[in-house]
Amino acid sequence: MTPATPLIARTPVLDIAYESVNDSAAEAVILLHGFPYDVRAFDAVVPALAARGLRVVVPYLRGFGATAFRSRETPRSGQQAALGRDLIDLMDALKIENAVVGGYDWGGRAACIAAAIFPERVIGLVSVDGYNIQNLASAGEPDPPAWESTYWYQYYFQTERGRRGLELNRDELCELLWRSWSPTWTDAAAAFQHSSASLHNPDFVDVVIHSYRHRMGAAPGDPRYQGIEDLLAASPKIAVPTIVLECTADGIGGPSASEDAPMFVGPFQHRLIEGVGHNVPQEAPEAFSRAILDVRALRG
């Protein structure tokens, strides 16, 4: 997708910046990026989907790009429930009754939340790394040390030193994450330059810091999202047709996505992508595009 001046969708909390193609098409796909990425992750995915006659909408998450909070009084929350609600609010603003949703990292979390809590709005799900809904009650339980070492940035962001580090060194820090999380992707540093401007949103630091502190119980959530958080605390299963993508060269440690299979109780496929890191749609756009197209067929 050629970079363009983003459109704006007005929602109750945000003016969400987004790019889109085929706006008059009957069937919609919404693609959701993660941290610290942006919509450029889908530049090679969008044309493949558009060529099949699909409406494709790619929003900038809260705190990224030109997406803006409508009120100075609104907490700059990055909690998971906010991300899921933002997706539904975007669909409402664009009058999209239902859609295939796909994403990775924060975007995969938003997609999973929408599929779990608002299944009537999601007709297919593509999620990188499986069931991305956080179990906040277990946030204090340690993972194996080899995994924990890859989460250093999460612990860094718990401190004011980390906040200042993100504020003052965001490009260097975020490019380091790109390269560390995608160790086999030789174009990571060059590709980062096309997304770095999106990280200079005035709310980026606040949203990111809140996200990582909230998930570890170190910051309260925005009360407007408590109802969704209560539902997520029960680890709701996902019944919509789903394809889970797992990459073998992800620089972030964690269990295999195959272990999440019991959380998906509808039509389900697990696909392994060899030699690919964390940013699947940008590193392996053909595999990601194919999953979006194929999950539509799982609906039967």
LINLIN-V60378 format. One record per pair of residues at least 6 apart in sequence whose C-alpha atoms are under 8 Angstrom apart, sorted by sequence separation. I is the first residue (numbers start at 1). J is the second residue. D is the distance in Angstrom with one decimal. If there is no record, write none. Layout:
# LINLIN-V60378
I|J|D + I|J|D
This chain:
# LINLIN-V60378
9|15|5.6 + 10|16|6.3 + 33|39|6.1 + 50|56|6.7 + 60|66|7.3 + 61|67|6.9 + 62|68|7.0 + 91|97|6.9 + 102|108|6.5 + 103|109|7.6 + 115|121|7.4 + 142|148|7.7 + 156|162|4.7 + 157|163|5.7 + 179|185|7.5 + 182|188|7.3 + 213|219|5.4 + 214|220|6.1 + 277|283|7.2 + 281|287|7.7 + 8|15|6.0 + 9|16|5.1 + 32|39|7.5 + 49|56|7.2 + 60|67|6.1 + 62|69|7.9 + 91|98|7.7 + 103|110|7.9 + 114|121|7.6 + 115|122|5.5 + 156|163|7.9 + 166|173|6.8 + 214|221|6.6 + 261|268|7.9 + 276|283|6.5 + 281|288|5.4 + 8|16|5.4 + 9|17|6.5 + 33|41|6.9 + 103|111|6.4 + 114|122|7.0 + 165|173|7.9 + 276|284|7.0 + 280|288|6.9 + 281|289|7.8 + 8|17|4.5 + 9|18|7.5 + 102|111|6.2 + 179|188|5.8 + 210|219|6.7 + 261|270|8.0 + 7|17|5.5 + 8|18|6.2 + 46|56|6.6 + 101|111|5.9 + 115|125|7.1 + 178|188|6.3 + 179|189|6.6 + 246|256|7.6 + 6|17|5.6 + 7|18|5.3 + 31|42|7.6 + 178|189|7.4 + 246|257|6.1 + 6|18|5.2 + 7|19|6.1 + 245|257|7.8 + 258|270|6.6 + 6|19|5.3 + 112|125|7.4 + 175|188|8.0 + 244|257|7.4 + 257|270|7.9 + 5|19|7.9 + 111|125|7.0 + 175|189|6.4 + 178|192|7.4 + 273|287|7.8 + 4|19|7.3 + 112|127|7.1 + 42|58|7.9 + 62|78|7.7 + 111|127|7.3 + 175|192|6.3 + 108|126|7.9 + 39|58|6.2 + 108|127|5.3 + 112|131|6.7 + 39|59|6.8 + 108|128|6.3 + 112|132|6.3 + 113|133|6.5 + 39|60|6.3 + 62|83|7.7 + 101|122|6.7 + 112|133|6.6 + 38|60|6.3 + 61|83|7.6 + 98|120|7.1 + 99|121|6.5 + 100|122|5.8 + 101|123|7.9 + 109|131|7.8 + 242|264|7.4 + 38|61|7.9 + 83|106|7.7 + 87|110|6.8 + 98|121|4.2 + 99|122|5.2 + 100|123|5.3 + 101|124|6.3 + 102|125|5.6 + 103|126|6.5 + 104|127|6.1 + 105|128|7.3 + 109|132|4.8 + 83|107|7.8 + 87|111|7.7 + 97|121|6.2 + 98|122|5.4 + 99|123|5.6 + 100|124|4.5 + 101|125|5.1 + 102|126|4.4 + 103|127|5.6 + 104|128|4.9 + 108|132|6.4 + 109|133|5.7 + 240|264|7.9 + 242|266|7.3 + 244|268|7.8 + 246|270|7.5 + 248|272|7.2 + 29|54|6.9 + 31|56|7.5 + 84|109|7.4 + 85|110|7.9 + 98|123|6.4 + 99|124|7.1 + 100|125|5.9 + 101|126|6.4 + 102|127|5.8 + 103|128|6.5 + 104|129|7.5 + 171|196|6.5 + 238|263|6.2 + 239|264|5.9 + 240|265|7.8 + 241|266|5.5 + 242|267|6.3 + 243|268|5.8 + 244|269|6.2 + 245|270|6.1 + 246|271|6.2 + 247|272|5.9 + 248|273|6.3 + 249|274|7.2 + 28|54|5.9 + 29|55|6.1 + 30|56|5.9 + 31|57|6.4 + 32|58|6.4 + 38|64|7.1 + 80|106|7.9 + 83|109|7.7 + 84|110|4.2 + 88|114|7.0 + 100|126|8.0 + 237|263|4.8 + 238|264|4.8 + 239|265|4.9 + 240|266|5.4 + 241|267|4.7 + 242|268|4.9 + 243|269|4.7 + 244|270|4.8 + 245|271|5.0 + 246|272|4.9 + 247|273|4.7 + 248|274|5.2 + 249|275|5.1 + 250|276|6.7 + 251|277|6.5 + 252|278|7.5 + 27|54|5.6 + 28|55|4.5 + 29|56|4.9 + 30|57|4.8 + 31|58|5.1 + 32|59|6.6 + 33|60|7.4 + 34|61|8.0 + 38|65|7.5 + 83|110|5.1 + 84|111|6.7 + 87|114|7.2 + 105|132|7.8 + 236|263|7.7 + 237|264|5.8 + 238|265|6.0 + 239|266|4.3 + 240|267|7.1 + 241|268|5.9 + 242|269|6.5 + 243|270|5.9 + 244|271|6.2 + 245|272|6.0 + 246|273|6.0 + 247|274|6.0 + 248|275|5.5 + 249|276|5.0 + 250|277|4.0 + 251|278|6.8 + 22|50|6.7 + 25|53|6.6 + 26|54|7.4 + 27|55|6.0 + 28|56|5.9 + 29|57|6.3 + 30|58|5.8 + 31|59|7.3 + 32|60|7.7 + 33|61|7.3 + 84|112|7.9 + 171|199|7.8 + 237|265|6.7 + 238|266|7.0 + 239|267|7.6 + 243|271|7.3 + 245|273|7.0 + 247|275|6.9 + 248|276|6.0 + 249|277|4.5 + 250|278|4.8 + 21|50|6.8 + 25|54|5.9 + 26|55|7.2 + 28|57|7.5 + 30|59|7.8 + 32|61|7.6 + 80|109|7.0 + 81|110|7.8 + 84|113|5.3 + 85|114|7.4 + 170|199|7.5 + 247|276|5.3 + 248|277|6.8 + 249|278|7.5 + 25|55|5.2 + 80|110|6.9 + 84|114|5.5 + 247|277|5.9 + 268|298|7.8 + 22|53|7.1 + 24|55|7.1 + 247|278|7.0 + 267|298|6.2 + 22|54|6.5 + 23|55|5.4 + 81|113|7.4 + 267|299|7.4 + 22|55|4.6 + 23|56|7.6 + 88|121|7.9 + 247|280|7.4 + 21|55|5.8 + 22|56|6.8 + 20|55|7.3 + 21|56|5.5 + 20|56|5.4 + 21|57|6.8 + 3|40|7.7 + 20|57|4.4 + 19|57|5.9 + 20|58|6.1 + 167|205|6.2 + 1|40|7.8 + 18|57|6.8 + 19|58|5.2 + 166|205|6.7 + 18|58|5.4 + 19|59|6.3 + 1|42|7.3 + 2|43|7.0 + 18|59|3.9 + 1|43|4.3 + 17|59|5.9 + 18|60|5.8 + 163|205|7.2 + 1|44|6.5 + 16|59|6.8 + 17|60|5.7 + 1|45|7.8 + 16|60|6.8 + 1|46|5.9 + 16|61|7.5 + 1|47|6.3 + 16|62|7.5 + 61|107|7.9 + 163|209|6.7 + 14|62|7.6 + 17|65|7.2 + 243|291|6.5 + 17|66|5.5 + 16|66|7.4 + 17|67|4.7 + 16|67|4.5 + 17|68|7.9 + 158|209|7.4 + 15|67|5.7 + 16|68|6.5 + 157|209|5.9 + 243|295|6.2 + 14|67|6.9 + 15|68|5.2 + 80|133|7.6 + 242|295|6.3 + 14|68|5.6 + 15|69|6.3 + 80|134|7.6 + 158|212|7.2 + 241|295|6.5 + 14|69|4.5 + 15|70|6.4 + 157|212|6.7 + 158|213|5.8 + 241|296|7.9 + 13|69|6.1 + 14|70|5.3 + 157|213|7.2 + 242|298|7.8 + 13|70|5.8 + 241|298|5.9 + 12|70|8.0 + 13|71|7.5 + 154|212|6.0 + 241|299|6.0 + 8|67|7.9 + 6|66|7.7 + 158|218|7.6 + 13|74|7.6 + 184|249|6.9 + 183|249|7.0 + 182|249|6.8 + 183|250|7.5 + 28|96|7.4 + 182|250|5.9 + 183|251|6.6 + 30|99|6.8 + 32|101|7.7 + 34|103|7.5 + 181|250|5.6 + 182|251|5.9 + 28|98|7.4 + 29|99|5.3 + 30|100|6.4 + 31|101|6.0 + 32|102|6.2 + 33|103|5.9 + 34|104|5.8 + 35|105|6.6 + 181|251|3.8 + 28|99|4.9 + 29|100|4.7 + 30|101|4.9 + 31|102|5.0 + 32|103|4.5 + 33|104|6.1 + 34|105|4.6 + 35|106|6.1 + 180|251|5.7 + 181|252|5.9 + 27|99|6.8 + 28|100|6.4 + 29|101|5.7 + 30|102|6.4 + 31|103|5.7 + 32|104|6.9 + 33|105|7.1 + 34|106|4.3 + 29|102|7.7 + 33|106|6.8 + 34|107|4.9 + 16|90|7.3 + 32|106|7.8 + 33|107|4.8 + 34|108|7.4 + 32|107|4.3 + 33|108|7.6 + 31|107|7.7 + 32|108|6.8 + 139|215|6.8 + 140|216|6.9 + 12|89|7.4 + 139|216|5.4 + 11|89|5.8 + 32|110|7.8 + 139|217|7.3 + 11|90|6.5 + 32|111|7.5 + 136|215|6.0 + 10|90|7.9 + 136|216|7.1 + 9|90|6.7 + 134|215|7.5 + 136|217|7.4 + 11|93|6.1 + 10|93|6.4 + 9|93|6.0 + 9|94|6.9 + 184|275|6.8 + 185|276|7.4 + 184|276|6.7 + 185|277|7.1 + 184|277|6.8 + 182|276|7.1 + 183|277|6.6 + 182|277|4.1 + 137|233|7.5 + 181|277|6.1 + 182|278|5.5 + 135|232|7.8 + 136|233|7.1 + 181|278|5.5 + 182|279|6.9 + 134|232|8.0 + 135|233|6.4 + 181|279|7.9 + 185|283|6.9 + 133|232|7.3 + 135|235|7.0 + 150|251|7.2 + 151|252|7.1 + 133|235|7.4 + 150|252|5.4 + 151|253|7.9 + 150|253|6.1 + 147|252|7.0 + 148|253|7.3 + 147|253|4.2 + 146|253|7.1 + 147|254|5.9 + 117|228|7.8 + 117|231|7.5 + 130|244|5.3 + 125|240|6.9 + 127|242|7.5 + 129|244|6.5 + 130|245|7.0 + 124|240|5.9 + 125|241|6.2 + 126|242|5.8 + 127|243|6.5 + 128|244|5.7 + 129|245|5.9 + 130|246|7.4 + 123|240|6.3 + 124|241|5.0 + 125|242|4.6 + 126|243|4.9 + 127|244|5.0 + 128|245|4.6 + 129|246|5.1 + 122|240|7.0 + 123|241|6.9 + 124|242|5.9 + 125|243|6.4 + 126|244|5.8 + 127|245|6.2 + 128|246|5.9 + 129|247|7.6 + 113|232|7.7 + 117|236|7.7 + 119|238|7.9 + 126|245|7.4 + 116|236|6.1 + 119|239|7.5 + 116|237|6.2 + 119|240|6.6 + 116|238|4.8 + 115|238|6.2 + 116|239|7.3 + 115|239|7.7 + 115|240|6.6 + 112|238|7.6 + 131|257|7.5 + 76|203|6.9 + 129|256|7.6 + 130|257|4.8 + 129|257|5.1 + 130|258|7.3 + 77|206|7.5 + 78|207|4.7 + 131|260|5.9 + 76|206|5.9 + 77|207|5.3 + 78|208|6.1 + 130|260|6.0 + 76|207|5.2 + 78|209|7.6 + 79|210|7.0 + 80|211|7.5 + 130|261|7.8 + 65|197|7.1 + 66|198|7.4 + 78|210|5.4 + 79|211|4.9 + 131|263|6.9 + 65|198|3.9 + 77|210|5.8 + 78|211|4.0 + 64|198|5.2 + 65|199|6.6 + 67|201|7.9 + 76|210|7.4 + 77|211|6.7 + 78|212|7.8 + 64|199|5.7 + 65|200|7.3 + 66|201|6.8 + 68|203|7.8 + 79|214|6.2 + 63|199|7.7 + 64|200|7.4 + 65|201|5.7 + 78|214|7.8 + 79|215|7.1 + 64|201|5.5 + 36|174|6.2 + 63|201|5.9 + 63|202|7.3 + 64|203|7.7 + 63|203|4.9 + 64|204|6.1 + 85|225|7.9 + 36|177|7.9 + 62|203|8.0 + 63|204|4.2 + 36|178|7.8 + 62|204|7.8 + 63|205|7.7 + 79|221|6.6 + 63|206|7.9 + 82|225|6.3 + 63|207|5.9 + 77|221|6.9 + 81|225|5.9 + 62|207|7.4 + 63|208|7.7 + 77|222|6.4 + 81|226|7.8 + 75|222|6.5 + 81|228|5.8 + 81|229|5.8 + 80|229|7.9 + 128|280|7.5 + 40|194|7.2 + 40|195|6.4 + 39|195|7.9 + 38|195|5.9 + 37|195|6.4 + 37|196|7.9 + 38|198|6.6 + 37|198|8.0 + 37|199|8.0 + 36|199|7.2 + 126|291|6.7 + 126|292|6.3 + 125|292|7.8 + 126|295|7.3 + 125|295|7.0 + 124|295|5.8 + 124|296|6.2 + 123|296|7.6 + 104|279|7.4 + 124|299|7.5 + 104|280|7.5 + 123|299|7.5 + 102|292|7.1 + 100|292|7.4 + 100|296|7.5 + 45|281|6.8 + 44|281|7.9 + 41|279|7.5 + 44|282|7.1 + 42|281|5.9 + 43|282|7.6 + 41|281|6.0 + 42|282|6.2 + 45|285|5.4 + 49|289|6.8 + 41|282|4.8 + 44|285|5.9 + 45|286|7.1 + 48|289|6.7 + 40|282|8.0 + 42|285|7.5 + 45|288|7.2 + 45|289|5.5 + 49|293|7.5
